[in-house]
Amino acid sequence: MVTTIVEGLAMSDSDHSQRVDALLNGLPEVLPPPHVRAKLRLAAGLTQQDVADAVGVKRVAVTRWELGQTSPRRPHRENYLRLLKGLAERFPEAAKADAGSTTPASEGGSG
């Protein structure tokens, strides 16, 4: 086992790994860029209203999230992030951020 000295204390590699995990677990999870949020929704064939109903917000909130005008807050943020993660797993191509991509403002949003 490799041991290093940090601030006068001997630390093993597993100690470092645990410290890194603790730092990562303390960070808020980052939402994908707004245009990727819309791509994921569209790849799944969902409307903005479908997402709004599932997350518990009004459709206009989803529109604003996909345009990057606002960001979801708790508890909606956690639910929206969970949905996006699930969609990204099912539609990995849609999860890729491409430069220069535009987001349709209301495509699929009237359903």
C-alpha positions as CSV (number, residue, x, y, z in Angstrom):
1,M,0.0,0.0,0.0
2,V,1.3,3.4,-0.9
3,T,1.4,6.0,1.8
4,T,2.0,9.7,1.4
5,I,2.5,12.5,4.0
6,V,-0.2,15.2,3.8
7,E,0.0,18.0,6.4
8,G,2.1,15.9,8.6
9,L,-0.2,12.9,8.6
10,A,0.4,9.6,6.9
11,M,-2.4,8.8,4.4
12,S,-3.0,5.7,2.3
13,D,-4.4,5.7,-1.2
14,S,-7.7,4.5,0.1
15,D,-7.8,7.6,2.4
16,H,-7.2,9.8,-0.6
17,S,-9.9,8.0,-2.5
18,Q,-12.4,8.5,0.4
19,R,-11.5,12.2,0.6
20,V,-12.1,12.6,-3.2
21,D,-15.4,10.8,-2.9
22,A,-16.4,13.0,0.0
23,L,-15.6,16.1,-2.1
24,L,-17.6,14.8,-5.1
25,N,-20.6,13.8,-3.0
26,G,-20.7,17.3,-1.5
27,L,-20.9,19.0,-4.9
28,P,-24.3,19.6,-6.4
29,E,-25.0,17.6,-9.6
30,V,-24.7,19.7,-12.7
31,L,-27.6,19.9,-15.2
32,P,-26.8,19.4,-18.8
33,P,-26.7,22.5,-21.0
34,P,-30.2,23.9,-21.9
35,H,-30.1,22.7,-25.5
36,V,-29.2,19.2,-24.4
37,R,-32.2,19.2,-22.0
38,A,-34.5,19.8,-25.0
39,K,-32.7,17.2,-27.2
40,L,-33.2,14.6,-24.5
41,R,-36.8,15.4,-24.1
42,L,-37.4,15.3,-27.9
43,A,-35.4,12.1,-28.3
44,A,-37.9,10.5,-25.9
45,G,-40.9,11.9,-27.7
46,L,-41.9,13.9,-24.7
47,T,-43.6,17.3,-24.7
48,Q,-42.7,20.0,-22.4
49,Q,-46.1,19.5,-20.8
50,D,-45.2,15.8,-20.2
51,V,-42.0,16.8,-18.4
52,A,-43.8,19.6,-16.4
53,D,-46.5,17.1,-15.2
54,A,-43.8,14.6,-14.2
55,V,-41.7,17.1,-12.4
56,G,-44.6,19.0,-10.8
57,V,-44.2,22.5,-12.5
58,K,-46.0,24.5,-15.2
59,R,-45.0,24.0,-18.8
60,V,-43.5,27.5,-19.0
61,A,-41.0,26.5,-16.3
62,V,-39.7,23.7,-18.6
63,T,-39.6,26.1,-21.5
64,R,-37.4,28.5,-19.4
65,W,-35.1,25.7,-18.3
66,E,-34.6,24.6,-21.9
67,L,-33.9,28.1,-23.0
68,G,-31.5,28.7,-20.1
69,Q,-33.5,31.6,-18.8
70,T,-34.0,30.0,-15.4
71,S,-32.8,27.0,-13.5
72,P,-35.0,24.6,-11.5
73,R,-35.0,24.8,-7.7
74,R,-35.5,22.1,-5.1
75,P,-37.4,19.8,-5.0
76,H,-38.0,20.1,-8.8
77,R,-34.3,20.3,-9.6
78,E,-33.7,16.8,-8.2
79,N,-36.7,15.3,-10.0
80,Y,-35.7,17.1,-13.3
81,L,-32.1,15.9,-12.9
82,R,-33.2,12.4,-12.3
83,L,-35.4,12.5,-15.4
84,L,-32.6,13.9,-17.5
85,K,-30.1,11.3,-16.3
86,G,-32.6,8.5,-17.2
87,L,-33.1,10.0,-20.6
88,A,-29.4,10.4,-21.2
89,E,-28.9,6.7,-20.4
90,R,-31.6,5.7,-22.9
91,F,-30.6,8.2,-25.5
92,P,-26.8,8.7,-25.3
93,E,-26.6,10.4,-28.7
94,A,-29.0,13.1,-27.6
95,A,-27.0,13.6,-24.4
96,K,-24.0,14.9,-26.4
97,A,-23.6,18.6,-26.4
98,D,-22.8,20.0,-29.9
99,A,-21.5,23.5,-30.3
100,G,-23.7,25.8,-32.3
101,S,-26.9,23.8,-31.6
102,T,-30.0,25.8,-31.1
103,T,-32.9,24.9,-28.9
104,P,-36.5,25.0,-30.2
105,A,-38.3,27.4,-27.9
106,S,-41.6,25.6,-27.8
107,E,-41.4,22.5,-30.0
108,G,-43.6,19.9,-28.5
109,G,-44.7,22.2,-25.8
110,S,-48.4,22.6,-26.6
111,G,-49.2,19.0,-25.9
